Amino acid sequence: MSKNSIEIENDVFSCKQTDDVALVTFKQNASEIVTDIKVKDAFLSTFSKIDDSLKIRGVVITTSSKYTGDINLKRLITHISEVLESERRDIAIHRLKNIMAQLVNILINNSKPTIAALNGDIGQLLFGISLACDFRYGTPNTTFHFPSVKLGLPTGVLAFFLVHYIGLPRSIDILLTKTSLSASEVHDLGLLTDVTTDEELINRCIEKLNDISQYPSYGISAMKRLLQPDANEIHKLIDRAFEAFIFNLNLIEKKAPHVST
């Protein structure tokens, strides 16, 4: 390992630099990037180092075999519920909204091409985050889950990027009538660059980086800034998502005693 390479390993994510590519892997406890400030700072610091590195030309984001989107969503919902009951509720909510905005903005504002390699069950948190990347690859085994409508809760970042990429009518149809999509369905929507085999997933991402690397880095960075959403839009979306989340959570709690088991 080169002394100048970017390497980090913890229970939530890892980053390994292979030649000129940074491979970032979300693990089973990935929701702690949002709920744990120290982990969040480590993640943001890692991406800042990647962005500043003259040796790294791109980033591939993937998940470990133990990553479970459903578990991470439940953990995040539990954490937000606890925040709403805390004595310093307003400060805690403000901090949590800022953390979510920072995580999305660090991806969309990264000057290096960022590609998501998606395999297995992808929960709505990672689905939404992956839409902040420049490209996404999946496999026939990739399934995208977004159970929020079934839970009576908003989808947040996922809803924002769906509308940004495929428009309001199709986003409404998907989010109000479905709770999952296959890789082929997501590809047909134009949200997956391609569907490949499990074995070739990472290689295809690196091939895409090779295609992009023939162009000057300053040109790539300028084009990314032009095409990606504005940071203020992200903040407004997260504010609205929290308002809807708090409102619906209160309704759910009021109805809970009357729901038969």
DRENVEXLUM-367821 format. One record per residue: chain; x, y, z of N, C-alpha, C, O, CB in turn; residue number from 0; residue in three letters. Coordinates in steps of 0.02 Angstrom, whole numbers. Glycine has a CB too. Layout:
! residues N
A  X  Y  Z  X  Y  Z  X  Y  Z  X  Y  Z  X  Y  Z  NUM  ala
...
! end
This chain:
! residues 261
A  42  -60  0  0  0  0  44  62  0  88  69  42  -48  0  61  0  met
A  32  108  -46  70  170  -49  52  214  10  -5  216  32  55  207  -115  1  ser
A  102  250  36  90  293  93  42  350  76  13  380  121  156  322  119  2  lys
A  35  365  12  -10  419  -9  -79  393  -30  -122  433  -49  20  457  -65  3  asn
A  -89  327  -27  -154  300  -47  -205  311  8  -188  319  66  -148  225  -63  4  ser
A  -269  312  -12  -323  325  35  -353  258  56  -384  223  15  -377  372  4  5  ile
A  -344  240  118  -368  176  144  -404  188  211  -376  220  255  -310  125  153  6  glu
A  -464  162  218  -500  165  281  -543  103  288  -571  78  239  -544  229  286  7  ile
A  -548  77  349  -587  16  362  -620  25  431  -586  34  481  -542  -49  360  8  glu
A  -687  22  432  -723  21  495  -785  -23  488  -793  -57  437  -743  93  518  9  asn
A  -829  -23  538  -888  -66  536  -943  -42  490  -992  -77  478  -915  -74  606  10  asp
A  -935  19  463  -988  50  424  -971  54  350  -1014  40  308  -1002  120  451  11  val
A  -909  72  334  -888  76  264  -813  67  260  -777  73  310  -908  144  233  12  phe
A  -790  52  200  -718  48  188  -702  85  124  -745  95  81  -694  -27  183  13  ser
A  -639  105  118  -615  136  56  -546  107  41  -501  111  82  -612  214  61  14  cys
A  -539  77  -17  -475  49  -38  -457  79  -106  -497  78  -153  -478  -29  -41  15  lys
A  -396  104  -110  -373  133  -172  -333  80  -211  -282  55  -187  -330  195  -159  16  gln
A  -357  64  -270  -323  17  -314  -300  55  -376  -340  76  -417  -370  -43  -334  17  thr
A  -234  62  -381  -206  104  -435  -237  174  -431  -224  210  -383  -219  72  -505  18  asp
A  -277  192  -481  -305  260  -482  -381  261  -472  -414  308  -492  -288  293  -547  19  asp
A  -408  208  -441  -479  203  -428  -491  193  -353  -457  152  -321  -512  145  -468  20  val
A  -538  231  -324  -557  223  -254  -620  180  -251  -671  198  -280  -568  292  -219  21  ala
A  -617  123  -216  -674  79  -208  -703  89  -138  -671  72  -88  -654  4  -219  22  leu
A  -763  118  -134  -797  131  -70  -851  79  -61  -894  71  -104  -826  203  -67  23  val
A  -850  43  -4  -898  -11  8  -939  4  70  -913  13  125  -861  -78  17  24  thr
A  -1006  5  61  -1051  12  118  -1061  -56  150  -1069  -106  115  -1120  42  96  25  phe
A  -1061  -57  217  -1069  -120  253  -1137  -124  287  -1181  -82  275  -1013  -127  306  26  lys
A  -1145  -175  328  -1210  -189  358  -1238  -130  399  -1298  -120  401  -1205  -250  402  27  gln
A  -1193  -92  431  -1215  -37  474  -1212  30  438  -1197  81  469  -1172  -35  537  28  asn
A  -1224  31  373  -1215  92  333  -1257  151  356  -1238  208  346  -1231  77  261  29  ala
A  -1314  138  388  -1356  193  411  -1321  236  463  -1341  293  474  -1421  166  441  30  ser
A  -1268  210  495  -1232  249  545  -1195  309  514  -1173  354  550  -1182  205  582  31  glu
A  -1187  309  448  -1158  368  415  -1203  428  427  -1180  485  431  -1148  355  339  32  ile
A  -1268  416  433  -1316  469  446  -1325  481  521  -1333  538  543  -1383  453  415  33  val
A  -1323  428  561  -1342  434  632  -1283  445  679  -1293  467  736  -1378  372  654  34  thr
A  -1222  431  657  -1163  439  699  -1118  494  671  -1091  487  615  -1125  371  705  35  asp
A  -1109  547  708  -1072  605  683  -999  588  667  -972  611  617  -1074  662  733  36  ile
A  -967  547  709  -898  528  697  -891  489  632  -844  499  594  -870  487  756  37  lys
A  -937  443  620  -935  404  558  -949  449  499  -917  443  447  -987  346  561  38  val
A  -997  494  506  -1013  541  452  -951  583  434  -935  592  375  -1071  587  473  39  lys
A  -916  608  486  -856  649  475  -802  608  439  -767  634  395  -829  676  541  40  asp
A  -795  544  458  -745  501  426  -763  491  352  -719  490  309  -740  433  462  41  ala
A  -828  483  338  -850  472  269  -839  535  227  -812  531  172  -924  453  267  42  phe
A  -858  593  254  -849  655  217  -775  670  207  -754  694  154  -882  713  255  43  leu
A  -734  656  258  -662  666  253  -632  622  198  -589  644  160  -628  652  320  44  ser
A  -655  560  195  -631  514  143  -646  541  74  -602  540  30  -662  445  152  45  thr
A  -707  565  63  -725  590  -3  -689  655  -19  -673  668  -77  -800  601  -8  46  phe
A  -675  695  31  -636  757  20  -565  740  -3  -537  772  -47  -634  800  84  47  ser
A  -536  688  29  -468  666  9  -469  639  -62  -422  651  -100  -442  613  58  48  lys
A  -521  601  -79  -527  574  -147  -531  632  -197  -497  631  -249  -589  529  -153  49  ile
A  -572  682  -180  -581  738  -226  -516  777  -235  -502  802  -290  -636  785  -199  50  asp
A  -476  782  -182  -413  820  -184  -355  781  -215  -305  810  -234  -394  843  -115  51  asp
A  -363  715  -219  -308  673  -242  -294  683  -317  -340  683  -358  -323  600  -227  52  ser
A  -230  691  -333  -211  697  -403  -203  628  -436  -198  622  -497  -146  736  -410  53  leu
A  -201  576  -394  -189  508  -420  -254  470  -434  -255  424  -475  -148  469  -371  54  lys
A  -309  490  -402  -372  455  -411  -413  487  -467  -423  548  -467  -413  454  -344  55  ile
A  -435  446  -514  -473  473  -571  -547  459  -566  -587  485  -605  -447  446  -635  56  arg
A  -568  417  -517  -638  402  -511  -654  360  -450  -609  333  -418  -663  367  -573  57  gly
A  -718  354  -435  -741  318  -375  -793  266  -395  -837  280  -436  -770  367  -323  58  val
A  -787  207  -367  -838  155  -374  -867  142  -305  -830  125  -258  -809  90  -406  59  val
A  -933  148  -298  -967  135  -234  -1006  70  -240  -1043  59  -288  -1015  194  -216  60  ile
A  -997  26  -191  -1032  -38  -192  -1052  -58  -121  -1044  -18  -74  -987  -93  -224  61  thr
A  -1078  -118  -112  -1099  -142  -47  -1067  -209  -31  -1049  -247  -76  -1176  -148  -43  62  thr
A  -1059  -223  34  -1032  -288  54  -1088  -339  50  -1147  -322  43  -1003  -284  126  63  ser
A  -1070  -403  55  -1120  -457  51  -1169  -455  109  -1223  -483  105  -1085  -524  49  64  ser
A  -1150  -422  165  -1193  -419  224  -1239  -358  225  -1280  -351  270  -1150  -419  286  65  lys
A  -1232  -314  174  -1274  -254  173  -1347  -274  163  -1363  -314  119  -1251  -206  118  66  tyr
A  -1392  -246  205  -1463  -258  199  -1500  -192  202  -1501  -159  254  -1488  -306  255  67  thr
A  -1529  -172  146  -1562  -108  142  -1620  -101  191  -1630  -48  220  -1587  -96  73  68  gly
A  -1659  -154  200  -1718  -152  244  -1697  -137  316  -1729  -97  350  -1756  -218  240  69  asp
A  -1644  -170  338  -1620  -159  407  -1597  -87  416  -1611  -56  467  -1563  -208  424  70  ile
A  -1561  -61  367  -1535  8  373  -1592  59  374  -1587  109  409  -1488  23  315  71  asn
A  -1645  46  336  -1703  91  336  -1736  91  405  -1752  144  432  -1754  72  282  72  leu
A  -1746  32  433  -1777  26  499  -1735  61  552  -1762  94  597  -1788  -47  518  73  lys
A  -1669  53  548  -1625  86  596  -1630  162  591  -1630  197  641  -1553  64  586  74  arg
A  -1635  187  529  -1639  259  520  -1706  285  546  -1708  337  579  -1631  277  446  75  leu
A  -1760  249  533  -1826  270  558  -1826  271  634  -1853  318  664  -1882  223  531  76  ile
A  -1797  220  665  -1793  217  738  -1753  276  765  -1773  307  814  -1760  151  761  77  thr
A  -1698  292  732  -1656  348  754  -1694  414  749  -1692  454  796  -1591  351  713  78  his
A  -1728  425  694  -1766  488  686  -1822  492  738  -1835  545  765  -1795  493  615  79  ile
A  -1854  436  751  -1906  434  803  -1878  454  871  -1910  491  908  -1939  364  807  80  ser
A  -1818  429  887  -1786  446  950  -1768  521  952  -1773  553  1004  -1724  403  961  81  glu
A  -1745  547  895  -1729  618  891  -1790  661  905  -1786  711  940  -1700  636  821  82  val
A  -1847  640  879  -1909  678  888  -1932  679  961  -1968  725  982  -1964  650  844  83  leu
A  -1911  630  999  -1930  626  1070  -1878  655  1117  -1888  658  1177  -1943  553  1088  84  glu
A  -1822  678  1089  -1767  704  1131  -1784  773  1158  -1826  808  1129  -1702  706  1092  85  ser
A  -1752  792  1213  -1764  857  1243  -1741  915  1198  -1772  968  1196  -1729  862  1312  86  glu
A  -1687  903  1162  -1661  955  1117  -1682  939  1045  -1641  937  1000  -1583  961  1123  87  arg
A  -1746  927  1037  -1774  903  974  -1757  947  914  -1733  922  863  -1849  898  981  88  arg
A  -1768  1013  920  -1757  1058  863  -1685  1058  841  -1670  1057  781  -1778  1129  882  89  asp
A  -1638  1059  889  -1567  1058  872  -1549  992  840  -1511  990  791  -1524  1070  935  90  ile
A  -1575  937  867  -1560  870  840  -1586  862  770  -1552  833  727  -1589  816  886  91  ala
A  -1647  886  757  -1676  881  689  -1635  922  640  -1620  900  585  -1749  905  689  92  ile
A  -1617  983  660  -1576  1026  617  -1510  993  599  -1488  995  542  -1563  1094  650  93  his
A  -1478  962  649  -1415  928  638  -1423  869  590  -1382  858  545  -1385  904  704  94  arg
A  -1477  830  600  -1488  772  558  -1502  791  486  -1479  758  439  -1546  730  586  95  leu
A  -1540  845  476  -1554  868  408  -1490  891  374  -1479  877  315  -1605  927  409  96  lys
A  -1447  925  411  -1383  948  383  -1338  889  363  -1305  891  312  -1347  993  432  97  asn
A  -1338  837  405  -1298  778  390  -1321  746  324  -1279  730  282  -1303  727  447  98  ile
A  -1386  738  316  -1412  707  255  -1394  749  194  -1375  723  142  -1489  698  260  99  met
A  -1401  815  200  -1384  859  145  -1310  855  128  -1291  855  69  -1404  932  161  100  ala
A  -1268  853  179  -1195  848  168  -1177  784  131  -1135  785  86  -1158  850  235  101  gln
A  -1209  729  149  -1192  664  118  -1211  664  43  -1172  640  2  -1229  607  153  102  leu
A  -1269  692  27  -1289  695  -43  -1245  743  -82  -1223  729  -137  -1363  715  -49  103  val
A  -1232  802  -52  -1193  853  -87  -1121  832  -98  -1090  851  -148  -1195  918  -49  104  asn
A  -1092  792  -52  -1022  771  -61  -1017  725  -123  -964  722  -154  -996  734  2  105  ile
A  -1071  691  -139  -1072  648  -198  -1083  687  -262  -1046  679  -311  -1125  594  -191  106  leu
A  -1133  730  -262  -1148  766  -324  -1096  820  -340  -1088  839  -397  -1217  798  -320  107  ile
A  -1061  844  -288  -1011  896  -299  -940  870  -307  -894  908  -319  -1013  946  -243  108  asn
A  -932  804  -300  -865  774  -309  -843  784  -381  -880  768  -428  -866  698  -291  109  asn
A  -784  811  -390  -760  825  -458  -743  762  -497  -740  763  -559  -699  871  -456  110  ser
A  -732  706  -461  -714  643  -495  -777  605  -516  -827  607  -479  -669  599  -448  111  lys
A  -776  570  -572  -833  528  -591  -847  476  -537  -801  444  -511  -820  493  -659  112  pro
A  -910  468  -520  -931  422  -467  -981  372  -495  -1031  391  -524  -961  460  -407  113  thr
A  -966  308  -486  -1007  255  -514  -1031  208  -459  -991  187  -417  -969  215  -569  114  ile
A  -1095  191  -459  -1123  145  -410  -1128  75  -440  -1157  66  -493  -1192  168  -386  115  ala
A  -1098  26  -406  -1102  -45  -426  -1152  -78  -379  -1136  -91  -321  -1031  -81  -423  116  ala
A  -1212  -93  -404  -1268  -113  -362  -1285  -187  -374  -1301  -207  -430  -1329  -69  -375  117  leu
A  -1283  -226  -319  -1297  -297  -325  -1337  -320  -264  -1327  -294  -209  -1232  -338  -331  118  asn
A  -1383  -367  -273  -1423  -392  -218  -1481  -346  -203  -1506  -312  -248  -1380  -400  -156  119  gly
A  -1504  -346  -140  -1561  -305  -119  -1537  -235  -102  -1498  -225  -56  -1597  -337  -59  120  asp
A  -1562  -186  -140  -1543  -117  -131  -1602  -79  -100  -1654  -72  -132  -1521  -84  -199  121  ile
A  -1593  -57  -38  -1646  -20  -4  -1652  51  -30  -1609  73  -68  -1634  -18  71  122  gly
A  -1705  86  -10  -1718  152  -38  -1665  203  -18  -1654  252  -55  -1786  176  -16  123  gln
A  -1631  194  39  -1578  241  57  -1521  238  6  -1499  290  -19  -1551  225  127  124  leu
A  -1498  177  -8  -1443  170  -56  -1466  185  -126  -1428  212  -166  -1414  100  -52  125  leu
A  -1529  167  -143  -1557  183  -209  -1554  259  -219  -1531  282  -271  -1630  157  -215  126  phe
A  -1576  297  -169  -1575  369  -175  -1504  396  -180  -1490  440  -221  -1610  401  -116  127  gly
A  -1459  370  -138  -1389  393  -140  -1357  376  -207  -1319  416  -234  -1349  361  -82  128  ile
A  -1373  317  -234  -1343  297  -298  -1364  345  -354  -1326  354  -402  -1364  226  -315  129  ser
A  -1423  375  -348  -1446  421  -400  -1408  487  -397  -1412  528  -443  -1521  434  -393  130  leu
A  -1371  498  -343  -1327  556  -339  -1260  543  -375  -1221  589  -386  -1314  575  -266  131  ala
A  -1248  479  -392  -1187  461  -429  -1197  476  -503  -1253  489  -525  -1170  386  -419  132  cys
A  -1143  475  -541  -1146  492  -613  -1170  433  -655  -1204  443  -706  -1078  514  -637  133  asp
A  -1154  372  -634  -1174  312  -671  -1192  258  -621  -1169  259  -563  -1118  288  -719  134  phe
A  -1233  210  -643  -1253  154  -600  -1255  91  -642  -1282  90  -698  -1323  168  -567  135  arg
A  -1225  38  -616  -1227  -28  -648  -1260  -78  -600  -1251  -74  -539  -1156  -52  -668  136  tyr
A  -1299  -124  -627  -1331  -175  -587  -1320  -244  -617  -1287  -250  -669  -1405  -161  -579  137  gly
A  -1348  -294  -586  -1346  -363  -611  -1417  -391  -612  -1462  -360  -584  -1299  -408  -566  138  thr
A  -1427  -448  -643  -1494  -479  -642  -1518  -493  -571  -1578  -501  -559  -1494  -543  -682  139  pro
A  -1472  -496  -523  -1490  -510  -453  -1505  -448  -413  -1521  -452  -354  -1434  -548  -419  140  asn
A  -1501  -390  -445  -1513  -327  -410  -1588  -311  -408  -1622  -311  -459  -1475  -269  -444  141  thr
A  -1613  -298  -348  -1682  -277  -339  -1683  -214  -296  -1650  -210  -245  -1725  -333  -306  142  thr
A  -1722  -165  -318  -1726  -101  -284  -1791  -98  -243  -1846  -108  -270  -1724  -42  -335  143  phe
A  -1784  -85  -178  -1842  -84  -133  -1854  -14  -106  -1807  21  -89  -1831  -134  -75  144  his
A  -1917  6  -103  -1935  71  -74  -2004  64  -41  -2055  83  -69  -1935  128  -129  145  phe
A  -2004  36  21  -2067  20  55  -2100  78  91  -2147  67  130  -2055  -34  103  146  pro
A  -2077  140  79  -2102  196  118  -2177  205  113  -2210  218  164  -2068  259  96  147  ser
A  -2205  198  53  -2278  208  46  -2316  157  87  -2369  171  115  -2299  205  -28  148  val
A  -2288  97  91  -2320  44  132  -2314  60  206  -2358  43  246  -2287  -25  117  149  lys
A  -2259  95  224  -2249  113  294  -2283  180  312  -2287  199  370  -2174  118  309  150  leu
A  -2308  214  260  -2340  278  272  -2291  335  282  -2306  384  316  -2385  274  331  151  gly
A  -2230  328  253  -2178  378  263  -2150  402  196  -2153  364  147  -2121  349  306  152  leu
A  -2124  464  192  -2097  490  128  -2030  457  110  -1996  429  153  -2089  565  132  153  pro
A  -2012  462  47  -1950  430  23  -1890  477  22  -1834  454  13  -1960  402  -45  154  thr
A  -1900  541  31  -1845  588  36  -1803  594  -26  -1828  611  -80  -1801  569  92  155  gly
A  -1738  580  -19  -1690  590  -73  -1709  550  -136  -1701  575  -191  -1620  570  -50  156  val
A  -1734  490  -127  -1754  449  -184  -1806  484  -226  -1801  486  -287  -1781  381  -161  157  leu
A  -1858  513  -194  -1911  548  -230  -1882  607  -269  -1901  618  -327  -1966  572  -182  158  ala
A  -1837  644  -237  -1808  702  -270  -1773  683  -335  -1784  713  -388  -1759  738  -223  159  phe
A  -1729  632  -332  -1690  614  -391  -1733  579  -443  -1720  586  -503  -1633  569  -371  160  phe
A  -1783  541  -422  -1828  511  -472  -1862  565  -514  -1863  561  -575  -1882  468  -438  161  leu
A  -1889  617  -480  -1921  671  -517  -1870  707  -561  -1885  726  -618  -1954  721  -468  162  val
A  -1810  716  -535  -1757  750  -573  -1739  713  -638  -1727  743  -689  -1694  758  -530  163  his
A  -1739  646  -634  -1717  605  -691  -1773  583  -738  -1764  583  -799  -1681  545  -666  164  tyr
A  -1830  564  -710  -1882  534  -753  -1947  573  -754  -1994  553  -788  -1896  464  -731  165  ile
A  -1951  629  -717  -2010  671  -718  -2061  653  -665  -2059  599  -636  -2042  667  -785  166  gly
A  -2106  699  -653  -2156  691  -600  -2207  636  -612  -2219  595  -567  -2192  756  -590  167  leu
A  -2238  631  -672  -2290  580  -681  -2265  509  -669  -2298  470  -635  -2318  585  -750  168  pro
A  -2208  492  -698  -2183  423  -689  -2160  411  -617  -2167  356  -590  -2125  409  -737  169  arg
A  -2132  463  -585  -2110  456  -515  -2170  443  -470  -2167  400  -426  -2073  519  -491  170  ser
A  -2225  479  -481  -2285  469  -441  -2311  398  -450  -2329  364  -402  -2340  519  -460  171  ile
A  -2313  376  -512  -2338  308  -527  -2296  255  -492  -2323  208  -463  -2337  295  -603  172  asp
A  -2230  263  -493  -2186  214  -461  -2192  215  -385  -2201  163  -354  -2112  227  -481  173  ile
A  -2188  274  -356  -2185  279  -283  -2253  266  -249  -2254  247  -190  -2160  347  -263  174  leu
A  -2308  275  -285  -2374  264  -255  -2404  196  -272  -2453  175  -240  -2421  317  -278  175  leu
A  -2375  161  -320  -2406  97  -340  -2358  38  -334  -2379  -20  -342  -2431  101  -411  176  thr
A  -2294  50  -320  -2246  -4  -316  -2204  1  -252  -2199  55  -222  -2199  -4  -378  177  lys
A  -2175  -54  -231  -2129  -53  -174  -2061  -83  -194  -2015  -86  -152  -2159  -92  -115  178  thr
A  -2054  -105  -256  -1990  -131  -279  -1987  -130  -355  -2039  -129  -388  -1977  -203  -252  179  ser
A  -1927  -131  -382  -1915  -134  -454  -1857  -181  -468  -1809  -183  -429  -1902  -63  -484  180  leu
A  -1860  -217  -522  -1804  -260  -542  -1751  -217  -577  -1764  -160  -595  -1828  -317  -589  181  ser
A  -1692  -247  -587  -1638  -211  -622  -1659  -194  -693  -1644  -139  -717  -1574  -254  -623  182  ala
A  -1694  -239  -727  -1715  -226  -796  -1765  -168  -799  -1764  -128  -845  -1746  -289  -828  183  ser
A  -1810  -164  -748  -1858  -109  -747  -1823  -42  -735  -1840  8  -766  -1911  -121  -692  184  glu
A  -1774  -42  -689  -1737  20  -675  -1695  40  -736  -1687  99  -750  -1692  10  -613  185  val
A  -1668  -10  -771  -1630  3  -832  -1675  33  -886  -1655  80  -921  -1598  -62  -859  186  his
A  -1736  7  -893  -1783  33  -942  -1802  106  -927  -1818  144  -973  -1846  -10  -945  187  asp
A  -1800  125  -864  -1815  194  -845  -1756  240  -859  -1762  301  -853  -1833  198  -771  188  leu
A  -1699  212  -877  -1639  251  -890  -1598  266  -828  -1553  308  -830  -1658  315  -923  189  gly
A  -1614  232  -772  -1579  245  -709  -1520  199  -697  -1480  211  -652  -1628  239  -652  190  leu
A  -1514  146  -736  -1455  103  -735  -1420  110  -803  -1452  106  -855  -1474  28  -721  191  leu
A  -1355  121  -801  -1317  127  -862  -1319  61  -900  -1325  60  -961  -1245  147  -848  192  thr
A  -1313  6  -863  -1315  -60  -895  -1325  -113  -841  -1314  -101  -782  -1250  -75  -936  193  asp
A  -1347  -173  -863  -1353  -231  -819  -1302  -282  -842  -1301  -300  -901  -1426  -261  -821  194  val
A  -1260  -305  -797  -1206  -351  -814  -1206  -409  -765  -1250  -414  -722  -1138  -316  -815  195  thr
A  -1157  -453  -770  -1154  -510  -724  -1123  -490  -658  -1090  -439  -652  -1113  -568  -756  196  thr
A  -1135  -532  -607  -1105  -519  -541  -1029  -514  -546  -998  -470  -516  -1124  -574  -492  197  asp
A  -1000  -560  -585  -927  -564  -590  -897  -503  -625  -841  -483  -610  -906  -627  -627  198  glu
A  -934  -473  -672  -908  -418  -712  -928  -350  -686  -910  -299  -716  -930  -426  -782  199  glu
A  -966  -347  -631  -995  -284  -609  -942  -230  -597  -947  -176  -626  -1035  -295  -545  200  leu
A  -893  -244  -556  -842  -194  -540  -800  -178  -602  -783  -120  -614  -796  -219  -484  201  ile
A  -784  -229  -642  -745  -218  -703  -781  -171  -752  -749  -129  -783  -730  -285  -738  202  asn
A  -847  -179  -757  -884  -135  -803  -882  -63  -779  -878  -16  -819  -957  -159  -809  203  arg
A  -884  -54  -714  -879  14  -686  -811  45  -701  -806  103  -720  -891  13  -610  204  cys
A  -759  5  -694  -691  30  -708  -683  44  -783  -649  91  -802  -638  -22  -684  205  ile
A  -714  2  -825  -712  16  -897  -745  83  -914  -720  120  -957  -748  -41  -936  206  glu
A  -799  98  -879  -832  163  -890  -786  220  -869  -782  271  -903  -899  167  -851  207  lys
A  -751  211  -814  -702  262  -793  -647  270  -845  -624  326  -858  -671  243  -725  208  leu
A  -627  214  -876  -576  218  -929  -601  259  -988  -564  298  -1017  -556  147  -952  209  asn
A  -665  250  -1005  -694  287  -1061  -695  362  -1046  -680  404  -1089  -766  263  -1075  210  asp
A  -711  379  -983  -716  450  -964  -647  482  -959  -638  541  -974  -753  457  -897  211  ile
A  -597  442  -939  -531  469  -924  -494  496  -986  -442  528  -979  -489  416  -892  212  ser
A  -519  482  -1045  -486  509  -1105  -496  585  -1111  -463  618  -1151  -513  473  -1168  213  gln
A  -543  611  -1071  -556  683  -1073  -523  718  -1014  -511  686  -963  -632  696  -1072  214  tyr
A  -507  782  -1021  -472  818  -967  -515  822  -904  -576  830  -908  -452  889  -989  215  pro
A  -483  815  -846  -519  814  -783  -558  879  -770  -612  878  -742  -471  801  -725  216  ser
A  -529  936  -792  -564  1000  -780  -628  1004  -822  -677  1035  -802  -518  1059  -797  217  tyr
A  -628  972  -881  -688  970  -922  -742  927  -891  -801  945  -892  -671  944  -992  218  gly
A  -721  869  -863  -769  825  -829  -800  859  -769  -860  857  -760  -734  760  -807  219  ile
A  -758  892  -729  -782  927  -669  -831  982  -687  -882  990  -654  -724  955  -630  220  ser
A  -816  1020  -740  -860  1075  -760  -927  1049  -784  -979  1078  -769  -827  1117  -816  221  ala
A  -926  994  -821  -989  965  -846  -1031  938  -788  -1092  946  -789  -974  910  -896  222  met
A  -999  907  -739  -1036  881  -681  -1070  939  -643  -1128  933  -623  -988  843  -633  223  lys
A  -1035  994  -634  -1064  1052  -599  -1124  1080  -637  -1172  1103  -606  -1012  1106  -590  224  arg
A  -1121  1077  -703  -1175  1103  -744  -1238  1060  -739  -1293  1086  -739  -1153  1109  -816  225  leu
A  -1229  994  -736  -1285  948  -742  -1317  928  -676  -1376  911  -675  -1263  887  -776  226  leu
A  -1279  931  -622  -1306  907  -558  -1352  959  -526  -1346  1018  -539  -1250  890  -510  227  gln
A  -1398  936  -482  -1444  982  -448  -1406  1031  -403  -1350  1017  -381  -1495  943  -407  228  pro
A  -1437  1087  -390  -1408  1138  -346  -1414  1115  -273  -1463  1082  -255  -1442  1206  -356  229  asp
A  -1365  1133  -232  -1365  1114  -162  -1427  1140  -125  -1452  1107  -80  -1302  1138  -128  230  ala
A  -1450  1199  -144  -1509  1228  -111  -1571  1185  -124  -1615  1180  -81  -1521  1299  -135  231  asn
A  -1575  1155  -183  -1631  1110  -198  -1631  1050  -152  -1684  1028  -128  -1628  1087  -272  232  glu
A  -1571  1024  -139  -1565  966  -94  -1589  984  -24  -1625  946  7  -1492  940  -92  233  ile
A  -1567  1042  0  -1587  1063  67  -1663  1072  72  -1693  1051  122  -1552  1129  86  234  his
A  -1693  1102  22  -1765  1112  22  -1802  1045  23  -1851  1036  58  -1788  1154  -38  235  lys
A  -1777  998  -18  -1808  931  -20  -1805  897  48  -1854  868  70  -1774  888  -73  236  leu
A  -1747  900  80  -1738  867  145  -1783  900  198  -1810  865  241  -1664  868  167  237  ile
A  -1790  966  195  -1835  1001  241  -1907  975  232  -1941  960  281  -1833  1077  230  238  asp
A  -1929  971  169  -1997  948  155  -2006  875  176  -2058  856  202  -2014  956  80  239  arg
A  -1955  834  164  -1959  763  182  -1966  754  257  -2004  712  281  -1897  725  157  240  ala
A  -1929  795  296  -1933  790  369  -2001  814  394  -2030  784  439  -1877  831  402  241  phe
A  -2027  867  364  -2093  891  383  -2146  836  372  -2188  823  415  -2112  954  343  242  glu
A  -2142  804  313  -2189  750  297  -2178  690  343  -2226  658  366  -2182  728  224  243  ala
A  -2115  675  357  -2099  618  400  -2127  628  470  -2159  583  498  -2022  607  404  244  phe
A  -2116  687  499  -2140  702  566  -2216  700  568  -2246  673  615  -2114  770  590  245  ile
A  -2248  730  518  -2321  731  516  -2349  660  513  -2394  642  550  -2346  772  455  246  phe
A  -2322  619  467  -2347  551  459  -2331  507  519  -2371  464  538  -2318  520  397  247  asn
A  -2272  517  549  -2254  477  608  -2302  491  666  -2320  446  703  -2181  492  629  248  leu
A  -2321  554  673  -2369  571  725  -2437  537  712  -2469  513  758  -2378  647  728  249  asn
A  -2457  535  648  -2520  502  631  -2517  427  646  -2564  398  674  -2537  513  557  250  leu
A  -2460  397  629  -2451  325  640  -2454  309  714  -2486  261  735  -2384  301  611  251  ile
A  -2421  351  755  -2420  339  827  -2489  347  857  -2507  312  904  -2371  387  861  252  glu
A  -2529  394  831  -2597  405  856  -2642  346  839  -2686  327  877  -2626  469  828  253  lys
A  -2630  317  780  -2672  262  756  -2650  194  784  -2689  147  786  -2672  259  681  254  lys
A  -2587  191  807  -2558  126  827  -2600  88  878  -2608  28  870  -2490  138  856  255  ala
A  -2628  121  931  -2667  83  980  -2729  51  952  -2755  3  980  -2686  128  1036  256  pro
A  -2754  77  894  -2816  52  866  -2804  -1  812  -2852  -29  785  -2856  108  837  257  his
A  -2741  -15  798  -2724  -63  746  -2721  -132  777  -2684  -144  824  -2657  -46  711  258  val
A  -2761  -179  750  -2762  -247  777  -2701  -285  752  -2676  -273  697  -2826  -284  756  259  ser
A  -2676  -331  793  -2616  -369  775  -2635  -440  758  -2592  -481  741  -2564  -369  831  260  thr
! end
